[in-house]
């Protein structure tokens, strides 16, 4: 018999274990919920595999979870006859956290004053909650269809051991897993059978696998009854399910530990029959912006778990949903390839998306304050659908909320349109990476002075959907930083021809001096207080979108040249216009023109082209002014 192999925990696992073992955490009972939940998942996975490999469960066809208490030896064990694990699974599942964002998550958790360790379930590492109550944890397991039986052991320090054993009697079934915990003195309360029963009924009653409990110090009862309902909650009538039961199921199925913000439970009947029980969290999941953009919906067929990773069921922009879809029409042995092109799945997806958007629309109309909290958490994700889902573009825009230049309150596009002046024909917007920078940008001055509202779009996704969405309710979207503003058409302003004409020499000088930096120089009607600003040409890409693409190395060429607009009524421009007619002042005007260009770049959130040269010219200009 080979000796136990000693292996080191991944750094992040060691950090997590130290946080749990050394923290003062009042609700340590969550370890029962987490381990029972894992056992249930193991049974669900094997039930699915047995659809095509029936021999895997032939010797033990009835799935169950068994909890055994041994007061004499301070032991509690949780056993299942599910899919089990082999050596490779033990190392990857119990020694490593293979999730993106691991380091960031642990850093936040370690710095948190509350040490809210209930988040471990959301992070997908609920097994480690065992170390909050155990001085030693032993995992005895055999993978379904394999012969080798393995024992994984750890005290929660820096390492664990794995050994193979030939003693098949230590596992009740020919497959599955037993997790045996040696409880610490402080955790002896979990040796009380009634205490464990209450925890199961509170947190795990919804689990469809029967859960049994026994005390080995008592006389064996051959007629043990399950302590949970052991029926799929979504098959029950809504009027027979309490809010607490919905919450318990949400916590289990979604690996979230807040209250659901919205619950959607319904059964679709007709040509295609399926049941939906979905939730929207009230807090933002930590992996919401994971590049994989995976959803967390579980697919069942006739109450049999199929998969928890089915991108065909829901588009990425609704990935914040948590819950299940149970189909009556899909075959039990459906493969991943079949899911991708299955017309039933396509119809379920279409109906599910439509229903979710409809529910959100109702929530927006009924409870605006609550909806705004939802929008703060998930608005940027939902807006991905505006450019990804052409069919529902307008429906998503209708339930979207926007920051704006006239109010601190979020508004809908319908509210924006209702407040438009009689002569205003377009929906004006400005994109950027920071609300304060956008709201103070000179390009907004002309709109503010004319009491025209501008949408302030500071989410990265805004630059994408505005570039692919020309209209909403027959109103065109128009960027205030792209193309000619056309403000004079709104209020009938007549430009000061005299001022414009006197600025012509300056414009010609600026065009020549800045020809390698700007595409054009022209008079602006959008400026009222500032001297100059930079805007994109009419046919150019949204400037914020260009920046994003450049940051991700997805821009084939450099940033496109912008147009410099000048305010002929500004005192500095008037002064420069006069100086440009004096040959002795040309060099000074040229230096100032460079400063104005670089200053405009700074206001747009960019760095000067040459910070050292910019600083030198600035000092020289100030010195010249002081000297004169």
Order of alpha helices (4+ residues) and beta strands (2+ residues): beta-alpha-alpha-beta-beta-alpha-alpha-alpha-beta-beta-beta-beta-alpha-beta-alpha-beta-beta-beta-beta-beta-alpha-alpha-alpha-alpha-alpha-beta-alpha-beta-alpha-alpha-beta-alpha-beta-beta-alpha-alpha-alpha-beta-beta-alpha-beta-alpha-alpha-alpha
